[in-house]
């Protein structure tokens, strides 16, 4: 199996895109460290680190669930320590945990602003910083961050600047890591869906069932991640990919099977002009 004996740490892997990536890599033999806050079931969100671990093992991988709030440095360090203690090292880090609020300046409480910066930006930085000594020892180390191409079109800056800068800063971190770690090498890439994805965030915070029906399922992002993470770390780094771009390069041209509602007109995701 392609990822046999490869250890992957994924933040926010209890549901949605994070869990889809976990299951895809688990089916290819990976060890999956599920780092997330959810230790008890939330009716609106669903899933815990323990239920995700069961699914990972059912898919064929080995799982390690670790409770982690990515804002807490000691908890982040604990994730890496437990991963190394159980699996012997870390090969891949996926920064998937994220907070969202599509609100303008006047409508964004400071607590919500801080939450987005702390989880999206600071949390991603802490995860990489803690994983770095172990990634340096991997034969093909990757950092994959779920964030978009940096698009300075004012249409993405005006309506929800607090959220926008948090996601763009994740991408800027990625580009910085690619440059910083290129000689090791550790690959650093960003990945973003071309269309909206049917996740709890879309259903509960954005457009509800109406938007979910115009979306794709998380498997398309997982499949794209699968192809990126197979690449040589020295040759594939410093990119802000979309899922379609990755899959097209892999020879996949038809994405119909990923649609939540076959034949429905899909909704282009945030930060992409077309």
N, C-alpha and C positions, 0 to 999 in steps of 0.2 A: 504493500500500500504506500502511496506517495508520501504521506506524512507520518508513517510509522516511526515511533520514538521521538517525534517532534512535540515539544511542549509549547502550548499556546495559552497566554493569559488574555482574557477578554473582559473588559469592564462592561457592566450593564448587560450581561449575557443571559438574563432570566427570561427574556421575551423578545419579540420583534426581530430586528436585524441582527442584534448580537447573538441571540439564540440560534438563528438560522445559520450564521457563520460557524458557530460552535458545532452544530449538528453536521454541517457539510464537511468540516475538517475531521470530526470524529469518525465519520464513515470512511475516511481515508486513513484512519489509524492514529490520529493525533491524541495526545494527552491534553485535556482541556481544563484550565483553571477558570472557574466561574467566579468573578469578583463583582459583587453587587450588594446593594443594601437590603434587598427583599428576602427576609427570612420567614415572614408570615404572609399568607395570601391576601392580596388586595382585590376586592371584587371587581373593581373597574379595570385593573391592570392585568391581574392573573400572573401566576408563576412565581416561584421562589428559587433561590440558589439550589435548593435540594431537589425540587421537581425537575429543574433544568439538568442537574447532574444525572438523574435517573434516565432522562431522555438521551443524554450524551452516551451513557453506557449502553443503552439499548441500540444506539446507532453504531456501536462498535468501538467507541473510544474509551479511554479511562478518564474519570472526572474527579476534580477536587473543588468542592464548593467552599468559598471563603467569604464571609461577610465583610464588606468593605464599602465605606463612604469615601469616595476618591478625594474629598476635601481634607481628609484626615491623614496627615503624613505617616503617623504610626501605623494606621490600618493599611495603608498602601505598602509600607515596608513589610508588614506581616504577610501580605499576599505573596510577595516575592520570596520571602523566607520559607513559607510553607510550600510554595511551588518547587523550589530547589530541594527542599528536604524530601519531598515525595517523589519527584521525577528526575532529580539530578541536575537540572538546569532550566534555562528559558531560551527558546528560539524565536518566538514570535510574540509581539504585543499588539493587541487590537484595542485602540482607544474608541470605544463605542458609547460610553456613558455620556449623556447630554441632557441639558435642561432647556426648555423653550418657552418663550412668551412673545407672541407677535403683537406687541403693544408699542405705541409711540412714546415719546419722551414723557409727556405729561401723565400718561396712564401706566407707567412702569414703576411700581413701588421700588424703593431702594433695596429692600430685601430681595426682591425678584431679580433686580439688576445684579446684585452681588452673587446670588445663587448661580446665575448663568455664567458669570465670569469664573466663579470658583470651581464649578463642575467642569465646564467645557474647556476652559483654558488652563487654569491652575491644576485641575485634576489630571489633565493629559500630561502636563509638564511633570507633575509628581510621579506619575506612573512610569514615564520614560526614565526619569532620574533614578528611580529605585530599581528598575529592570536593567539599566545600562551595564553594570558590572557583569551581569550574567549573559546579556546579549553579546557582549564582546567575546565570550567564549564559544559562541555558536558557530557552526560551520556555514550557516546561511541565515543570518539574522534579519528579521523584518520588523518594522513598525508600520502599522496601518491605522490611519486615523479617519474616522467618518466625518468628513468635512468637505466643503465645496471648493471649486475653483474661485479665486478672488475676483469678483466682478464689481467694478466701481460704477456701474450704471446707477444713477440716482434712484431708480425705481426700487432698488434693493436696500438703499441706505435710508431713505426718508421714512418709510412706514414703520420700521421696527429696528431702529439703529442699535439698540442694546443687544438684541439677539444676533443681528448681523455681524457686529464686530466680534462677538464671542466665537462665532463659527469661522469667520475669516482669520481670527488669531490662531485657531487650531490649524488652519492651513499654512499660515506663516510659520508656525512652529515646525510643521512638517518640512517645509522648504529649508528652514534653518538646520534641522537635524540632518537632512540629506547632505548638506554642505559640511556640517561638522563631523559627521561619521563616515564620510565617503571613503576615507583611507583605511578604515578598519577591516572590511566594510560592513556597515549596517544600513540596509535599505530603509528609507522613510518615504512613504507615499500616502496620499489622501484618496478617498473614494467617496463618490456621491451619486445617488440615484438620479437618473434622467427624469423619471416621473415620481410623483408621490408614491409612498409605500404604505400599504395597509398595516398600520401599527396602532398600538394603544394611544399614542400621541395624536395620530391623525383622527382617530375615532372620538377621543375624549376632549382634545384641546383645539382642534382645527376645524374640520368640516363634517365630523360625524360620519354616518353611514353614506351620505350623499357623496362625500369626497372619497371615502374608502372604496366605493364602487367604481370610481374613475382612476383607481390606483393599481399598481402591481403588487404582488405578494413579495415578502422579504427574500424569497429564494433567489431572485435575480441579483441582489447585492451579494448574497453568499456565494453564488457561482462566480461572480466577478472577483471576489476576494480570493477564491480558490485558485484562480489563474494567476493573479498578482503574486501570491505568496509562494508559488512554485518557481518564480523567476530567480535568477542569480542576483544576490544582493548588490554585487558590484556593477551590475548592468541595468537594473530597473530601480531607479531611485529618483526622488525629486519631482514626482508627477502628481498632478491633481486630476485623477481620472474620473470619468463617469462610468457607470456600470455598462451602458451600451457600448462605449468606446472599447472597453476591455474585452467584452464578449465578441464584438465584431472582429477585433484583432485575433481572437482565438478561432475564428471561422464560423461563428454563430450569427446568422443574419435574421432569423425569425424569432421574435420575442412574444408571440401571441400567447404561448402557454403560461406566461407569467401574469397575465391580466386577471384581476379579481373577477371582472365581468367581461366575458368574451365579447368582442365587438364594440365595447364601450369606448368612447373618445377619452383618452387618458389626459390627466392633468400634469403639466410640466412642473417639476419641483422648483422650490425656491432657488434663487440665485442663478438660474439658467435662462437666458433670453429666448432660446428656441429649442 
